[in-house]
């Protein structure tokens, strides 16, 4: 009987969900830092977003606070919020969250 050289395929990297949590945390940190730099409260940001939308539907201050603090928002929302605050340039320094995700690979 001939011996077979059967190597099992490499195991895929286990997805734990922590990577997403770290990215959500970084997104929250970046948006909150821009709010602090420009002196925006959640109420001011909600008003700026409403003004930006031409008086469209207004997101409540509480729902905006929850969304930002969770860090679970779309990049489109991030751009709307940044533009509503007058952000024209954004520097994304390597933060601990990015370093942690790269270490997981």
N, CA, C and O atoms as a GROMACS GRO file, in nm:
protein
  420
    1UNK      N    1   0.084  -0.116   0.000
    1UNK     CA    2   0.000   0.000   0.000
    1UNK      C    3   0.090   0.123   0.000
    1UNK      O    4   0.179   0.136   0.084
    2UNK      N    5   0.067   0.212  -0.092
    2UNK     CA    6   0.150   0.331  -0.104
    2UNK      C    7   0.101   0.437  -0.008
    2UNK      O    8  -0.018   0.458   0.010
    3UNK      N    9   0.197   0.502   0.052
    3UNK     CA   10   0.162   0.610   0.144
    3UNK      C   11   0.123   0.734   0.064
    3UNK      O   12   0.190   0.769  -0.033
    4UNK      N   13   0.018   0.798   0.104
    4UNK     CA   14  -0.024   0.919   0.035
    4UNK      C   15   0.027   1.039   0.112
    4UNK      O   16   0.029   1.041   0.235
    5UNK      N   17   0.067   1.135   0.038
    5UNK     CA   18   0.116   1.259   0.099
    5UNK      C   19   0.000   1.358   0.102
    5UNK      O   20  -0.005   1.451   0.021
    6UNK      N   21  -0.089   1.338   0.192
    6UNK     CA   22  -0.206   1.426   0.197
    6UNK      C   23  -0.188   1.528   0.309
    6UNK      O   24  -0.204   1.499   0.428
    7UNK      N   25  -0.157   1.645   0.267
    7UNK     CA   26  -0.152   1.756   0.363
    7UNK      C   27  -0.291   1.815   0.371
    7UNK      O   28  -0.358   1.837   0.270
    8UNK      N   29  -0.331   1.840   0.491
    8UNK     CA   30  -0.461   1.905   0.502
    8UNK      C   31  -0.443   2.053   0.466
    8UNK      O   32  -0.339   2.113   0.493
    9UNK      N   33  -0.546   2.110   0.404
    9UNK     CA   34  -0.535   2.250   0.363
    9UNK      C   35  -0.519   2.338   0.487
    9UNK      O   36  -0.563   2.302   0.596
   10UNK      N   37  -0.456   2.453   0.469
   10UNK     CA   38  -0.439   2.541   0.584
   10UNK      C   39  -0.575   2.583   0.638
   10UNK      O   40  -0.669   2.606   0.562
   11UNK      N   41  -0.582   2.592   0.767
   11UNK     CA   42  -0.708   2.631   0.830
   11UNK      C   43  -0.730   2.780   0.806
   11UNK      O   44  -0.639   2.861   0.821
   12UNK      N   45  -0.850   2.814   0.769
   12UNK     CA   46  -0.877   2.957   0.749
   12UNK      C   47  -0.868   3.031   0.882
   12UNK      O   48  -0.895   2.976   0.989
   13UNK      N   49  -0.831   3.156   0.872
   13UNK     CA   50  -0.821   3.238   0.992
   13UNK      C   51  -0.959   3.249   1.055
   13UNK      O   52  -1.058   3.275   0.987
   14UNK      N   53  -0.964   3.230   1.183
   14UNK     CA   54  -1.090   3.233   1.256
   14UNK      C   55  -1.141   3.376   1.267
   14UNK      O   56  -1.069   3.466   1.310
   15UNK      N   57  -1.263   3.395   1.229
   15UNK     CA   58  -1.325   3.526   1.236
   15UNK      C   59  -1.395   3.535   1.372
   15UNK      O   60  -1.485   3.456   1.402
   16UNK      N   61  -1.354   3.630   1.451
   16UNK     CA   62  -1.408   3.642   1.585
   16UNK      C   63  -1.504   3.759   1.599
   16UNK      O   64  -1.579   3.767   1.696
   17UNK      N   65  -1.502   3.850   1.502
   17UNK     CA   66  -1.584   3.970   1.514
   17UNK      C   67  -1.509   4.082   1.582
   17UNK      O   68  -1.552   4.198   1.578
   18UNK      N   69  -1.396   4.051   1.646
   18UNK     CA   70  -1.320   4.154   1.715
   18UNK      C   71  -1.263   4.256   1.617
   18UNK      O   72  -1.248   4.374   1.651
   19UNK      N   73  -1.232   4.211   1.496
   19UNK     CA   74  -1.179   4.302   1.396
   19UNK      C   75  -1.279   4.413   1.369
   19UNK      O   76  -1.242   4.531   1.362
   20UNK      N   77  -1.406   4.376   1.353
   20UNK     CA   78  -1.510   4.476   1.328
   20UNK      C   79  -1.526   4.568   1.447
   20UNK      O   80  -1.546   4.688   1.428
   21UNK      N   81  -1.517   4.516   1.568
   21UNK     CA   82  -1.529   4.599   1.686
   21UNK      C   83  -1.416   4.701   1.692
   21UNK      O   84  -1.437   4.816   1.732
   22UNK      N   85  -1.296   4.660   1.654
   22UNK     CA   86  -1.182   4.752   1.656
   22UNK      C   87  -1.199   4.861   1.552
   22UNK      O   88  -1.164   4.976   1.577
   23UNK      N   89  -1.251   4.827   1.435
   23UNK     CA   90  -1.273   4.927   1.331
   23UNK      C   91  -1.385   5.022   1.371
   23UNK      O   92  -1.377   5.143   1.346
   24UNK      N   93  -1.489   4.969   1.433
   24UNK     CA   94  -1.598   5.055   1.481
   24UNK      C   95  -1.546   5.151   1.586
   24UNK      O   96  -1.584   5.268   1.590
   25UNK      N   97  -1.458   5.102   1.673
   25UNK     CA   98  -1.400   5.186   1.776
   25UNK      C   99  -1.314   5.296   1.714
   25UNK      O  100  -1.317   5.411   1.758
   26UNK      N  101  -1.239   5.262   1.612
   26UNK     CA  102  -1.157   5.363   1.546
   26UNK      C  103  -1.244   5.466   1.476
   26UNK      O  104  -1.215   5.586   1.482
   27UNK      N  105  -1.350   5.422   1.410
   27UNK     CA  106  -1.441   5.515   1.343
   27UNK      C  107  -1.501   5.612   1.444
   27UNK      O  108  -1.509   5.732   1.419
   28UNK      N  109  -1.543   5.558   1.558
   28UNK     CA  110  -1.598   5.643   1.664
   28UNK      C  111  -1.495   5.743   1.712
   28UNK      O  112  -1.526   5.861   1.729
   29UNK      N  113  -1.373   5.697   1.734
   29UNK     CA  114  -1.266   5.786   1.783
   29UNK      C  115  -1.238   5.900   1.685
   29UNK      O  116  -1.221   6.015   1.725
   30UNK      N  117  -1.233   5.867   1.557
   30UNK     CA  118  -1.203   5.969   1.457
   30UNK      C  119  -1.313   6.074   1.451
   30UNK      O  120  -1.286   6.194   1.450
   31UNK      N  121  -1.440   6.028   1.447
   31UNK     CA  122  -1.550   6.124   1.439
   31UNK      C  123  -1.560   6.208   1.566
   31UNK      O  124  -1.580   6.329   1.558
   32UNK      N  125  -1.544   6.146   1.681
   32UNK     CA  126  -1.549   6.221   1.807
   32UNK      C  127  -1.433   6.322   1.815
   32UNK      O  128  -1.451   6.434   1.864
   33UNK      N  129  -1.316   6.283   1.767
   33UNK     CA  130  -1.201   6.375   1.769
   33UNK      C  131  -1.230   6.497   1.682
   33UNK      O  132  -1.196   6.609   1.719
   34UNK      N  133  -1.291   6.476   1.567
   34UNK     CA  134  -1.325   6.589   1.480
   34UNK      C  135  -1.430   6.679   1.546
   34UNK      O  136  -1.426   6.801   1.533
   35UNK      N  137  -1.524   6.618   1.618
   35UNK     CA  138  -1.624   6.698   1.689
   35UNK      C  139  -1.556   6.784   1.795
   35UNK      O  140  -1.588   6.902   1.809
   36UNK      N  141  -1.464   6.726   1.870
   36UNK     CA  142  -1.394   6.799   1.975
   36UNK      C  143  -1.309   6.911   1.916
   36UNK      O  144  -1.310   7.023   1.965
   37UNK      N  145  -1.235   6.880   1.809
   37UNK     CA  146  -1.149   6.980   1.745
   37UNK      C  147  -1.228   7.103   1.702
   37UNK      O  148  -1.178   7.215   1.709
   38UNK      N  149  -1.350   7.080   1.657
   38UNK     CA  150  -1.431   7.190   1.604
   38UNK      C  151  -1.533   7.242   1.704
   38UNK      O  152  -1.611   7.332   1.672
   39UNK      N  153  -1.532   7.188   1.824
   39UNK     CA  154  -1.621   7.235   1.930
   39UNK      C  155  -1.768   7.200   1.907
   39UNK      O  156  -1.857   7.276   1.946
   40UNK      N  157  -1.794   7.086   1.844
   40UNK     CA  158  -1.931   7.043   1.817
   40UNK      C  159  -1.982   6.951   1.925
   40UNK      O  160  -1.916   6.855   1.965
   41UNK      N  161  -2.104   6.981   1.971
   41UNK     CA  162  -2.176   6.888   2.058
   41UNK      C  163  -2.263   6.802   1.967
   41UNK      O  164  -2.273   6.828   1.848
   42UNK      N  165  -2.326   6.701   2.024
   42UNK     CA  166  -2.416   6.618   1.944
   42UNK      C  167  -2.535   6.700   1.895
   42UNK      O  168  -2.584   6.680   1.784
   43UNK      N  169  -2.581   6.792   1.978
   43UNK     CA  170  -2.694   6.878   1.938
   43UNK      C  171  -2.653   6.966   1.820
   43UNK      O  172  -2.729   6.981   1.724
   44UNK      N  173  -2.533   7.024   1.828
   44UNK     CA  174  -2.486   7.108   1.718
   44UNK      C  175  -2.468   7.027   1.589
   44UNK      O  176  -2.499   7.075   1.480
   45UNK      N  177  -2.417   6.904   1.602
   45UNK     CA  178  -2.399   6.819   1.486
   45UNK      C  179  -2.533   6.782   1.425
   45UNK      O  180  -2.548   6.782   1.303
   46UNK      N  181  -2.632   6.751   1.507
   46UNK     CA  182  -2.766   6.718   1.457
   46UNK      C  183  -2.824   6.836   1.380
   46UNK      O  184  -2.884   6.818   1.275
   47UNK      N  185  -2.804   6.956   1.432
   47UNK     CA  186  -2.855   7.075   1.364
   47UNK      C  187  -2.780   7.099   1.234
   47UNK      O  188  -2.842   7.135   1.133
   48UNK      N  189  -2.650   7.080   1.234
   48UNK     CA  190  -2.570   7.098   1.112
   48UNK      C  191  -2.608   6.996   1.005
   48UNK      O  192  -2.615   7.030   0.887
   49UNK      N  193  -2.634   6.872   1.046
   49UNK     CA  194  -2.677   6.769   0.951
   49UNK      C  195  -2.813   6.804   0.892
   49UNK      O  196  -2.835   6.786   0.772
   50UNK      N  197  -2.905   6.854   0.975
   50UNK     CA  198  -3.038   6.892   0.927
   50UNK      C  199  -3.027   7.008   0.828
   50UNK      O  200  -3.094   7.009   0.725
   51UNK      N  201  -2.942   7.104   0.860
   51UNK     CA  202  -2.922   7.219   0.771
   51UNK      C  203  -2.860   7.174   0.639
   51UNK      O  204  -2.897   7.222   0.532
   52UNK      N  205  -2.766   7.083   0.647
   52UNK     CA  206  -2.699   7.030   0.529
   52UNK      C  207  -2.798   6.959   0.436
   52UNK      O  208  -2.784   6.964   0.314
   53UNK      N  209  -2.898   6.895   0.495
   53UNK     CA  210  -2.998   6.821   0.416
   53UNK      C  211  -3.110   6.912   0.368
   53UNK      O  212  -3.209   6.864   0.313
   54UNK      N  213  -3.096   7.040   0.387
   54UNK     CA  214  -3.197   7.133   0.340
   54UNK      C  215  -3.328   7.124   0.415
   54UNK      O  216  -3.435   7.135   0.356
   55UNK      N  217  -3.319   7.103   0.545
   55UNK     CA  218  -3.440   7.094   0.626
   55UNK      C  219  -3.510   6.961   0.614
   55UNK      O  220  -3.628   6.950   0.648
   56UNK      N  221  -3.440   6.861   0.567
   56UNK     CA  222  -3.497   6.727   0.555
   56UNK      C  223  -3.521   6.667   0.691
   56UNK      O  224  -3.522   6.737   0.792
   57UNK      N  225  -3.542   6.536   0.694
   57UNK     CA  226  -3.567   6.471   0.824
   57UNK      C  227  -3.450   6.494   0.920
   57UNK      O  228  -3.333   6.482   0.883
   58UNK      N  229  -3.485   6.526   1.041
   58UNK     CA  230  -3.386   6.556   1.142
   58UNK      C  231  -3.365   6.433   1.229
   58UNK      O  232  -3.460   6.374   1.281
   59UNK      N  233  -3.240   6.396   1.244
   59UNK     CA  234  -3.206   6.285   1.332
   59UNK      C  235  -3.203   6.340   1.475
   59UNK      O  236  -3.144   6.444   1.500
   60UNK      N  237  -3.268   6.270   1.566
   60UNK     CA  238  -3.270   6.320   1.703
   60UNK      C  239  -3.130   6.318   1.762
   60UNK      O  240  -3.045   6.241   1.720
   61UNK      N  241  -3.110   6.404   1.859
   61UNK     CA  242  -2.980   6.412   1.925
   61UNK      C  243  -2.947   6.279   1.989
   61UNK      O  244  -2.832   6.233   1.983
   62UNK      N  245  -3.047   6.215   2.051
   62UNK     CA  246  -3.022   6.087   2.118
   62UNK      C  247  -2.984   5.978   2.018
   62UNK      O  248  -2.892   5.901   2.043
   63UNK      N  249  -3.054   5.970   1.905
   63UNK     CA  250  -3.019   5.866   1.808
   63UNK      C  251  -2.883   5.893   1.745
   63UNK      O  252  -2.810   5.799   1.715
   64UNK      N  253  -2.849   6.020   1.724
   64UNK     CA  254  -2.717   6.055   1.672
   64UNK      C  255  -2.609   6.018   1.773
   64UNK      O  256  -2.505   5.963   1.735
   65UNK      N  257  -2.632   6.048   1.900
   65UNK     CA  258  -2.538   6.012   2.006
   65UNK      C  259  -2.515   5.862   2.010
   65UNK      O  260  -2.402   5.815   2.018
   66UNK      N  261  -2.625   5.786   2.006
   66UNK     CA  262  -2.615   5.639   2.009
   66UNK      C  263  -2.537   5.587   1.888
   66UNK      O  264  -2.450   5.501   1.903
   67UNK      N  265  -2.568   5.639   1.771
   67UNK     CA  266  -2.502   5.593   1.648
   67UNK      C  267  -2.352   5.618   1.654
   67UNK      O  268  -2.272   5.528   1.624
   68UNK      N  269  -2.312   5.738   1.694
   68UNK     CA  270  -2.169   5.772   1.698
   68UNK      C  271  -2.099   5.692   1.809
   68UNK      O  272  -1.990   5.641   1.787
   69UNK      N  273  -2.159   5.682   1.924
   69UNK     CA  274  -2.094   5.610   2.035
   69UNK      C  275  -2.080   5.461   2.008
   69UNK      O  276  -1.986   5.398   2.057
   70UNK      N  277  -2.171   5.403   1.930
   70UNK     CA  278  -2.157   5.263   1.891
   70UNK      C  279  -2.046   5.246   1.788
   70UNK      O  280  -1.982   5.142   1.781
   71UNK      N  281  -2.025   5.350   1.708
   71UNK     CA  282  -1.925   5.342   1.602
   71UNK      C  283  -1.974   5.263   1.483
   71UNK      O  284  -1.896   5.234   1.392
   72UNK      N  285  -2.099   5.228   1.481
   72UNK     CA  286  -2.157   5.148   1.373
   72UNK      C  287  -2.235   5.240   1.279
   72UNK      O  288  -2.357   5.250   1.288
   73UNK      N  289  -2.164   5.306   1.191
   73UNK     CA  290  -2.228   5.393   1.094
   73UNK      C  291  -2.156   5.376   0.961
   73UNK      O  292  -2.041   5.334   0.955
   74UNK      N  293  -2.226   5.412   0.855
   74UNK     CA  294  -2.169   5.396   0.721
   74UNK      C  295  -2.065   5.504   0.696
   74UNK      O  296  -2.061   5.607   0.764
   75UNK      N  297  -1.981   5.478   0.598
   75UNK     CA  298  -1.883   5.578   0.561
   75UNK      C  299  -1.954   5.700   0.502
   75UNK      O  300  -1.907   5.813   0.518
   76UNK      N  301  -2.067   5.678   0.434
   76UNK     CA  302  -2.146   5.790   0.380
   76UNK      C  303  -2.192   5.881   0.494
   76UNK      O  304  -2.188   6.003   0.482
   77UNK      N  305  -2.237   5.822   0.606
   77UNK     CA  306  -2.276   5.903   0.722
   77UNK      C  307  -2.155   5.980   0.774
   77UNK      O  308  -2.166   6.098   0.806
   78UNK      N  309  -2.041   5.913   0.783
   78UNK     CA  310  -1.920   5.980   0.831
   78UNK      C  311  -1.889   6.102   0.744
   78UNK      O  312  -1.857   6.209   0.796
   79UNK      N  313  -1.898   6.086   0.611
   79UNK     CA  314  -1.870   6.198   0.521
   79UNK      C  315  -1.971   6.310   0.540
   79UNK      O  316  -1.934   6.428   0.541
   80UNK      N  317  -2.099   6.276   0.554
   80UNK     CA  318  -2.201   6.379   0.577
   80UNK      C  319  -2.172   6.456   0.705
   80UNK      O  320  -2.179   6.579   0.708
   81UNK      N  321  -2.140   6.382   0.812
   81UNK     CA  322  -2.112   6.447   0.940
   81UNK      C  323  -1.986   6.534   0.931
   81UNK      O  324  -1.984   6.647   0.981
   82UNK      N  325  -1.883   6.482   0.867
   82UNK     CA  326  -1.759   6.558   0.854
   82UNK      C  327  -1.782   6.685   0.774
   82UNK      O  328  -1.734   6.793   0.811
   83UNK      N  329  -1.854   6.674   0.665
   83UNK     CA  330  -1.881   6.792   0.583
   83UNK      C  331  -1.971   6.891   0.655
   83UNK      O  332  -1.955   7.012   0.640
   84UNK      N  333  -2.066   6.841   0.732
   84UNK     CA  334  -2.154   6.930   0.809
   84UNK      C  335  -2.074   7.011   0.910
   84UNK      O  336  -2.110   7.124   0.943
   85UNK      N  337  -1.964   6.953   0.960
   85UNK     CA  338  -1.878   7.024   1.056
   85UNK      C  339  -1.773   7.109   0.986
   85UNK      O  340  -1.698   7.181   1.053
   86UNK      N  341  -1.766   7.102   0.854
   86UNK     CA  342  -1.669   7.182   0.780
   86UNK      C  343  -1.532   7.116   0.766
   86UNK      O  344  -1.434   7.184   0.736
   87UNK      N  345  -1.525   6.986   0.786
   87UNK     CA  346  -1.397   6.915   0.771
   87UNK      C  347  -1.363   6.912   0.622
   87UNK      O  348  -1.443   6.868   0.540
   88UNK      N  349  -1.243   6.960   0.589
   88UNK     CA  350  -1.198   6.955   0.450
   88UNK      C  351  -1.077   6.864   0.433
   88UNK      O  352  -1.045   6.822   0.322
   89UNK      N  353  -1.012   6.835   0.544
   89UNK     CA  354  -0.894   6.750   0.538
   89UNK      C  355  -0.895   6.662   0.662
   89UNK      O  356  -0.926   6.708   0.772
   90UNK      N  357  -0.861   6.537   0.643
   90UNK     CA  358  -0.863   6.443   0.755
   90UNK      C  359  -0.734   6.365   0.755
   90UNK      O  360  -0.695   6.305   0.655
   91UNK      N  361  -0.667   6.365   0.868
   91UNK     CA  362  -0.546   6.286   0.881
   91UNK      C  363  -0.578   6.165   0.966
   91UNK      O  364  -0.628   6.176   1.078
   92UNK      N  365  -0.548   6.050   0.911
   92UNK     CA  366  -0.575   5.926   0.983
   92UNK      C  367  -0.443   5.867   1.028
   92UNK      O  368  -0.381   5.787   0.958
   93UNK      N  369  -0.401   5.906   1.145
   93UNK     CA  370  -0.279   5.850   1.201
   93UNK      C  371  -0.306   5.706   1.240
   93UNK      O  372  -0.419   5.668   1.270
   94UNK      N  373  -0.202   5.627   1.240
   94UNK     CA  374  -0.218   5.488   1.280
   94UNK      C  375  -0.249   5.485   1.429
   94UNK      O  376  -0.169   5.527   1.512
   95UNK      N  377  -0.366   5.436   1.460
   95UNK     CA  378  -0.404   5.428   1.600
   95UNK      C  379  -0.393   5.284   1.648
   95UNK      O  380  -0.366   5.194   1.569
   96UNK      N  381  -0.414   5.263   1.774
   96UNK     CA  382  -0.400   5.131   1.834
   96UNK      C  383  -0.496   5.031   1.773
   96UNK      O  384  -0.462   4.914   1.760
   97UNK      N  385  -0.616   5.073   1.734
   97UNK     CA  386  -0.713   4.980   1.676
   97UNK      C  387  -0.661   4.918   1.547
   97UNK      O  388  -0.679   4.798   1.526
   98UNK      N  389  -0.598   4.997   1.462
   98UNK     CA  390  -0.545   4.943   1.337
   98UNK      C  391  -0.431   4.847   1.367
   98UNK      O  392  -0.424   4.740   1.307
   99UNK      N  393  -0.344   4.882   1.458
   99UNK     CA  394  -0.233   4.797   1.495
   99UNK      C  395  -0.283   4.664   1.548
   99UNK      O  396  -0.227   4.559   1.514
  100UNK      N  397  -0.387   4.665   1.631
  100UNK     CA  398  -0.442   4.542   1.687
  100UNK      C  399  -0.500   4.452   1.579
  100UNK      O  400  -0.482   4.330   1.585
  101UNK      N  401  -0.567   4.508   1.480
  101UNK     CA  402  -0.625   4.428   1.373
  101UNK      C  403  -0.516   4.365   1.290
  101UNK      O  404  -0.526   4.248   1.254
  102UNK      N  405  -0.410   4.441   1.260
  102UNK     CA  406  -0.300   4.385   1.182
  102UNK      C  407  -0.230   4.273   1.257
  102UNK      O  408  -0.181   4.179   1.195
  103UNK      N  409  -0.225   4.281   1.388
  103UNK     CA  410  -0.162   4.177   1.468
  103UNK      C  411  -0.242   4.048   1.465
  103UNK      O  412  -0.187   3.940   1.485
  104UNK      N  413  -0.373   4.058   1.439
  104UNK     CA  414  -0.459   3.940   1.436
  104UNK      C  415  -0.443   3.858   1.310
  104UNK      O  416  -0.483   3.742   1.306
  105UNK      N  417  -0.385   3.917   1.206
  105UNK     CA  418  -0.374   3.848   1.078
  105UNK      C  419  -0.274   3.737   1.084
  105UNK      O  420  -0.252   3.668   0.984
   0.00000   0.00000   0.00000
